[in-house]
């Protein structure tokens, strides 16, 4: 057992947990902070397995936490990458309407962008679209010039380095096995022994709901893992895409549809689809877990979601299973893409909160209790917004736990 006692322990060494530790240490330097991460290094799951896009905030409902924190977070992320000399590029994004029914949704996205104060967004004609992406095709497009790309694995490493330099202790290979409350403190049992803290912040990502229940909280939602599978354009065909090309998203889903992303290192990704993973860290189709699958099947919200969205789920399954189905979806954006142009790429798993009524929780979601704060739903654009989320969580904790008064005494 460690003899150290901390003011706050953050569970989870992904980009959100590290950002919380970083920002808490900056705003409240008197605190003794520790981060517990189950893997041998930080940022090994959602933070590493993603497209690297720095989102603009144009998709999200005005007034929502997602919208506010994403727009703020995009500015902060670009500034952070520049100051820390991390790889990044502002390449812009086109959201392309390929069918008449999508035009109204495209205009609604434009209105959201204006409401959210996304800089520079403007609607393009079909001819103007081809000036930016000569091989793309659509009726109209929405240009979002401030969208960028970076390497979030490098961002995580830098967060950890700065947080540790400011005094935070980061423990890897520290899988949490139990959380116990005692008067005035919390005991956290891990594979590296026990840790004591006055307060706890749960940033467990794909396991945030289980950690909350482990800590005695009654979670009204469960994490439903959705795997996103990417293909890569072969290098000799990467000229088909200059930057980022997205479809108009289905407004009933929190997913953006299959799209093209030119990564920071230069390769072009195509995808992802969004299929239910049978394991919370199921990056491959053969990955499955009796516990993870069983918890989903026992949850009433899963069956309500399935009844509502089985058609969309079937389309995603087809794109995952049959490559020609994915190619047809991509050809709506870039007609010149051929099946032989695509080779299997990486996969990621999104931690998406699912409510009992079968709704996929859209906005960021946090829950506080006496001396615990649980980050229960922070899917994309969480990486983009991580610095803003870190500040938001730190200040929410400070308000609930009187950190300012502790600094004065």
C-alpha positions in Angstrom: 0.0 0.0 0.0 1.2 3.5 -0.8 1.7 5.7 2.2 0.8 8.8 0.2 -2.5 10.5 0.4 -3.8 12.8 -2.3 -6.2 15.6 -2.5 -7.6 14.2 -5.7 -7.1 11.0 -7.7 -8.1 10.9 -11.4 -9.0 7.4 -12.6 -8.0 7.1 -16.3 -4.9 8.2 -18.1 -6.5 8.9 -21.4 -6.7 12.4 -23.0 -9.5 13.5 -20.7 -8.0 12.2 -17.4 -4.7 13.7 -18.3 -6.3 17.1 -19.3 -8.2 17.1 -16.0 -5.0 16.5 -14.0 -3.1 19.1 -16.1 -5.8 21.8 -15.7 -6.4 21.1 -12.1 -2.7 21.5 -11.4 -2.6 24.8 -13.3 -5.6 26.3 -11.7 -5.1 24.8 -8.2 -1.4 24.3 -7.7 -1.7 23.6 -4.0 -3.4 20.2 -4.7 -1.7 16.8 -4.5 -2.9 15.0 -7.7 -2.5 11.5 -8.9 -3.6 9.8 -12.1 -4.2 6.0 -12.2 -4.0 4.3 -15.6 -4.5 0.5 -16.1 -2.3 0.3 -19.2 1.5 0.4 -19.3 1.4 3.9 -20.8 -1.0 6.8 -21.2 -3.5 7.4 -24.0 -3.6 3.8 -25.2 -7.3 3.5 -26.2 -9.8 6.1 -27.5 -7.1 8.8 -27.3 -4.8 6.9 -29.7 -7.3 5.1 -31.9 -9.0 8.1 -33.6 -8.8 10.1 -36.7 -6.8 13.0 -35.2 -9.3 15.6 -36.3 -9.4 18.9 -34.5 -13.2 19.5 -34.8 -14.7 23.0 -35.2 -17.9 22.6 -33.3 -20.2 23.1 -36.2 -22.3 19.9 -35.7 -23.5 20.5 -32.2 -26.7 21.9 -30.8 -26.2 25.6 -29.9 -26.1 26.1 -26.2 -24.9 22.5 -25.5 -21.8 21.7 -23.6 -20.4 20.0 -26.7 -20.8 23.1 -28.7 -19.3 25.5 -26.1 -16.4 23.3 -25.1 -15.6 22.1 -28.7 -15.3 25.7 -30.1 -13.2 26.8 -27.1 -11.2 23.5 -27.2 -10.4 23.8 -30.9 -8.7 27.2 -30.3 -6.9 25.9 -27.3 -5.8 22.7 -29.0 -4.3 24.5 -32.0 -2.5 27.0 -29.6 -1.3 24.2 -27.5 0.1 22.2 -30.4 1.8 25.3 -31.7 3.4 26.3 -28.4 4.5 22.7 -27.7 5.7 22.1 -31.3 3.4 19.1 -31.7 2.5 18.1 -35.3 -0.7 19.8 -36.5 -2.2 21.3 -39.6 -5.2 23.5 -40.3 -6.5 21.9 -43.5 -10.2 22.7 -43.5 -13.2 20.4 -44.0 -15.9 20.1 -46.6 -19.3 18.8 -45.6 -20.9 17.7 -48.8 -24.6 17.3 -49.7 -25.0 14.7 -52.4 -28.8 14.4 -52.5 -31.6 17.0 -52.5 -33.0 16.0 -49.1 -29.6 16.8 -47.5 -29.7 20.4 -48.5 -31.9 21.5 -45.7 -29.7 19.7 -43.2 -26.6 21.3 -44.7 -28.2 24.8 -44.2 -29.1 23.8 -40.6 -25.4 23.0 -40.0 -24.5 26.4 -41.4 -26.9 28.0 -39.0 -25.5 26.0 -36.1 -22.0 27.1 -37.1 -23.1 30.7 -37.0 -24.8 30.2 -33.6 -21.7 28.5 -32.2 -19.4 31.2 -33.6 -17.4 28.8 -35.8 -15.1 31.1 -37.7 -15.2 31.3 -41.5 -17.8 28.7 -42.3 -19.6 29.3 -45.6 -21.8 27.5 -48.1 -20.3 26.6 -51.5 -21.9 25.8 -54.9 -21.1 22.6 -56.7 -18.5 24.5 -58.8 -16.9 26.1 -55.7 -16.7 22.7 -54.0 -14.5 21.4 -56.8 -12.1 24.3 -56.4 -11.2 22.9 -53.0 -11.6 19.2 -53.7 -11.3 18.6 -57.5 -12.3 14.9 -57.2 -15.3 15.4 -54.9 -18.9 15.7 -56.2 -22.0 17.2 -54.6 -24.9 19.6 -55.0 -23.6 22.0 -52.4 -21.0 21.9 -49.6 -20.2 23.6 -46.3 -16.6 24.8 -46.0 -15.3 24.8 -42.4 -11.8 26.3 -42.9 -10.6 26.1 -39.2 -10.8 22.3 -39.0 -7.4 20.7 -38.4 -5.6 17.5 -37.7 -3.0 16.4 -35.1 -1.6 13.4 -33.4 -3.5 12.9 -30.1 -1.1 10.2 -28.9 1.6 12.9 -28.9 -0.8 15.3 -27.2 -1.4 12.8 -24.4 2.3 12.3 -23.9 2.8 16.1 -23.6 -0.2 16.5 -21.2 1.3 13.8 -19.0 4.8 15.4 -19.1 3.5 18.8 -18.2 1.2 17.5 -15.5 4.0 15.5 -13.9 6.3 18.6 -14.2 3.7 20.5 -12.2 3.7 17.9 -9.4 1.1 15.3 -10.4 1.9 11.7 -9.9 1.1 9.4 -12.8 0.8 5.7 -12.1 0.6 3.3 -15.0 -0.2 -0.5 -14.7 -2.6 0.5 -12.0 -5.9 -1.2 -12.8 -8.7 -0.1 -10.3 -10.3 -3.1 -8.6 -12.3 -1.5 -5.8 -13.4 1.9 -4.6 -14.3 2.3 -0.9 -15.6 5.4 0.9 -14.5 6.2 4.4 -15.2 9.3 6.5 -13.2 12.1 5.0 -11.4 10.0 2.4 -11.6 7.4 -0.4 -9.6 4.2 -0.7 -8.9 3.0 -4.2 -7.6 -0.5 -4.6 -5.5 -1.2 -7.7 -3.1 -3.8 -9.2 -0.3 -1.6 -7.8 -1.7 -1.4 -4.3 -4.0 1.0 -2.4 -4.3 4.8 -2.8 -6.0 7.3 -0.5 -7.6 10.6 -1.6 -10.0 13.2 -0.3 -11.8 13.2 -3.7 -12.0 11.2 -6.9 -12.6 12.1 -10.5 -13.6 9.2 -12.7 -12.4 9.6 -16.3 -12.6 5.9 -17.1 -13.7 6.2 -20.7 -15.0 2.9 -21.9 -15.3 1.7 -18.3 -16.6 5.0 -16.7 -20.0 3.5 -15.9 -18.5 0.5 -14.2 -16.2 2.6 -12.1 -19.2 4.7 -11.1 -21.1 1.6 -10.0 -18.0 0.3 -8.3 -17.9 3.6 -6.3 -21.6 3.1 -5.2 -23.2 5.4 -7.7 -26.4 4.5 -9.5 -25.7 5.1 -13.2 -28.8 5.7 -15.3 -26.9 4.9 -18.5 -24.5 2.2 -19.7 -21.5 2.5 -22.1 -22.3 1.0 -25.4 -19.0 0.4 -27.4 -19.1 1.2 -31.1 -16.2 0.1 -33.3 -15.2 2.4 -36.1 -13.3 0.6 -38.9 -11.1 2.5 -41.3 -9.6 1.7 -44.7 -6.6 3.6 -46.1 -6.3 4.9 -49.7 -3.3 3.3 -51.3 -0.6 6.0 -51.6 -0.8 6.2 -55.4 -4.5 7.2 -55.1 -4.2 9.5 -52.2 -4.3 12.5 -54.6 -8.1 12.0 -54.7 -8.4 13.8 -51.4 -6.7 17.0 -50.4 -8.1 17.5 -46.9 -11.2 16.3 -45.1 -14.4 15.4 -46.9 -17.5 14.5 -44.9 -21.1 13.7 -45.7 -24.1 15.5 -44.2 -24.7 13.4 -41.0 -27.9 11.7 -40.1 -29.4 14.0 -37.4 -30.8 11.0 -35.5 -27.3 9.6 -34.7 -24.2 11.1 -32.9 -22.0 9.7 -35.7 -20.7 11.7 -38.7 -20.9 9.0 -41.4 -18.2 7.5 -43.5 -15.7 10.2 -44.7 -12.2 10.9 -45.9 -9.5 12.2 -43.6 -6.0 13.2 -44.6 -4.0 12.4 -41.5 -1.2 14.5 -40.1 1.4 12.1 -41.4 -0.1 12.3 -44.9 -2.1 9.1 -45.4 -5.8 9.3 -46.3 -8.3 7.3 -44.2 -11.7 6.3 -45.5 -14.4 5.5 -42.9 -15.3 4.8 -40.2 -18.5 2.8 -40.0 -20.2 2.5 -36.6 -20.9 -1.1 -35.5 -21.6 -2.3 -32.1 -18.5 -3.9 -30.6 -18.9 -7.1 -28.7 -16.1 -6.1 -26.3 -15.4 -2.7 -24.8 -11.9 -2.7 -26.2 -12.9 -4.7 -29.2 -10.7 -3.3 -32.0 -11.2 -6.4 -34.2 -14.3 -8.2 -35.4 -13.3 -11.4 -33.6 -12.9 -9.6 -30.2 -15.7 -10.4 -27.8 -16.4 -10.6 -24.0 -19.1 -12.5 -22.3 -19.2 -9.8 -19.5 -19.4 -6.9 -21.9 -21.9 -8.4 -24.2 -24.0 -9.7 -21.3 -24.2 -6.3 -19.7 -25.5 -4.8 -22.9 -28.1 -7.6 -23.5 -29.4 -7.2 -19.9 -29.8 -3.5 -20.3 -33.4 -2.5 -21.3 -32.1 0.6 -23.2 -30.2 -1.7 -25.6 -33.4 -3.3 -26.8 -35.2 0.0 -27.1 -32.2 1.3 -29.2 -32.2 -1.8 -31.4 -36.0 -1.5 -32.0 -35.6 2.2 -33.1 -32.4 1.9 -35.1 -32.1 -1.6 -36.5 -32.3 -0.4 -40.1 -29.4 2.0 -39.6 -27.6 -0.7 -37.7 -28.0 -3.1 -40.6 -26.6 -0.5 -43.0 -23.5 -0.1 -40.8 -23.1 -3.9 -40.5 -23.2 -4.2 -44.3 -20.5 -1.6 -44.6 -18.4 -3.4 -42.1 -18.9 -6.9 -43.6 -19.1 -6.1 -47.3 -16.4 -3.8 -48.7 -18.4 -2.9 -51.8 -21.1 -1.4 -49.6 -18.6 0.9 -48.0 -17.1 1.8 -51.3 -20.6 2.8 -52.7 -21.0 5.2 -49.7 -17.6 6.7 -50.3 -18.3 7.1 -54.0 -21.1 9.5 -53.2 -18.5 11.9 -52.1 -15.6 11.0 -54.4 -16.9 9.0 -57.4 -13.4 8.1 -58.6 -12.7 5.8 -55.6 -12.4 2.2 -56.5 -12.6 -0.9 -54.4 -9.0 -1.8 -55.2 -7.9 1.7 -53.9 -8.7 0.8 -50.3 -6.7 -1.4 -47.9 -7.6 -2.2 -44.3 -6.5 0.4 -41.8 -6.9 1.0 -38.1 -10.0 0.7 -35.9 -11.2 2.6 -32.8 -13.9 2.0 -30.2 -16.1 4.9 -29.1 -17.5 5.0 -25.6 -21.1 6.0 -26.2 -23.5 6.4 -23.3 -26.8 4.7 -23.8 -29.8 5.7 -21.7 -32.6 3.4 -20.4 -35.0 4.9 -22.9 -32.8 3.7 -25.8 -31.5 7.1 -26.6 -27.8 7.6 -27.4 -26.7 10.4 -25.0 -25.8 13.3 -27.2 -24.2 15.9 -25.0 -21.3 15.6 -22.6 -22.5 14.3 -19.2 -21.0 14.7 -15.8 -22.3 13.6 -12.3 -21.2 14.7 -8.9 -21.7 13.4 -5.4 -20.2 14.3 -2.0 -16.5 13.7 -2.9 -16.7 12.1 -6.4 -17.1 13.4 -9.9 -17.9 11.0 -12.8 -17.2 11.9 -16.4 -19.9 9.6 -17.9 -20.2 10.6 -21.5 -17.5 12.4 -23.5 -17.3 10.9 -27.0 -16.1 12.9 -30.0 -15.2 15.8 -30.0 -13.7 15.0 -26.6 -10.1 15.0 -27.8 -10.5 18.3 -29.6 -12.2 19.8 -26.5 -9.9 18.1 -23.9 -8.3 21.2 -22.5 -11.7 22.9 -22.2 -13.2 19.8 -20.6 -10.2 19.6 -18.2 -10.8 23.2 -17.1 -14.6 22.6 -16.9 -14.2 19.5 -14.7 -11.5 21.1 -12.5 -13.7 24.1 -11.8 -16.8 22.0 -11.3 -14.8 19.9 -8.7 -13.5 23.1 -7.1 -17.0 24.5 -6.7 -18.3 21.2 -5.2 -15.3 20.5 -3.0 -14.2 24.0 -2.0 -10.7 23.8 -3.4 -10.4 27.6 -3.3 -10.9 27.7 0.4 -8.5 24.9 0.9 -5.9 26.9 -1.0 -6.4 29.9 1.4 -6.0 27.7 4.5 
